[in-house]
Amino acid sequence: MQPNRLQNALRALQRAITEAQEALEEAKSEPDPLATHIFVSRRHIRNMPDTKSGKRSDMAIRFSWILPASLVFGEVWANGAD
């Protein structure tokens, strides 16, 4: 193997590692809106006073699906795809 080829491969690997580390830092710095909604609504539903039948929490769970669905599938729905 030629030394230049090995050095070029090492430089490319270092650039790839740096790029991956930057992407990881960027991902850590941006909060995930879906995860945030799930944790907040879970806490809200758990602390909600409920009826004997559990209808109040059932309705809250059903209605809380609208926001995460729009967060996850919003781009698909906005583009008109089914």
C-alpha positions in Angstrom: 0.0 0.0 0.0 1.3 3.4 -0.9 2.0 5.8 2.0 0.1 8.7 0.4 -3.0 6.5 -0.1 -2.9 5.6 3.6 -2.5 9.2 4.7 -5.4 10.3 2.5 -7.6 7.6 3.9 -6.6 8.7 7.4 -7.4 12.3 6.7 -10.8 11.3 5.2 -11.5 9.2 8.3 -10.6 12.2 10.6 -12.9 14.5 8.6 -15.8 11.9 8.8 -15.3 11.5 12.6 -15.3 15.3 13.0 -18.4 15.7 10.9 -20.2 12.9 12.9 -19.2 14.6 16.2 -20.6 17.9 15.0 -23.8 16.3 13.9 -24.2 14.6 17.3 -23.6 17.9 19.1 -26.2 19.6 16.9 -28.7 16.9 17.6 -28.1 17.2 21.3 -28.6 21.0 21.2 -32.1 20.8 19.5 -34.9 19.6 21.7 -37.2 17.0 20.2 -40.7 18.4 20.1 -42.4 15.0 20.0 -40.5 13.7 23.0 -41.2 16.8 24.9 -44.9 16.5 24.2 -45.0 12.9 25.2 -43.3 13.5 28.6 -45.5 16.6 29.4 -48.8 15.0 28.4 -47.9 11.8 30.3 -47.3 13.8 33.4 -50.5 15.8 32.9 -52.6 12.7 32.3 -51.1 10.9 35.3 -51.9 13.9 37.6 -55.4 14.4 36.3 -58.3 13.7 38.6 -60.4 11.1 36.9 -63.9 9.7 37.0 -64.7 6.2 38.1 -64.9 4.9 34.6 -61.7 6.6 33.5 -63.5 8.6 30.7 -61.7 11.8 31.5 -58.2 10.4 31.0 -59.4 8.4 28.0 -60.5 11.7 26.3 -57.3 13.5 27.3 -55.3 10.7 25.8 -57.3 10.7 22.6 -57.1 14.5 22.3 -53.4 14.6 23.1 -52.7 12.4 20.0 -53.5 15.3 17.7 -50.4 17.3 18.5 -47.8 14.4 18.2 -49.5 13.2 15.0 -49.0 16.6 13.5 -45.4 16.8 14.8 -44.5 13.4 13.2 -46.7 13.4 10.2 -47.1 17.1 9.7 -44.8 17.3 6.7 -46.6 14.3 5.1 -50.0 15.9 5.6 -48.8 19.3 4.5 -47.6 17.8 1.2 -50.9 16.2 0.6 -49.8 12.6 0.8 -52.1 10.1 2.4 
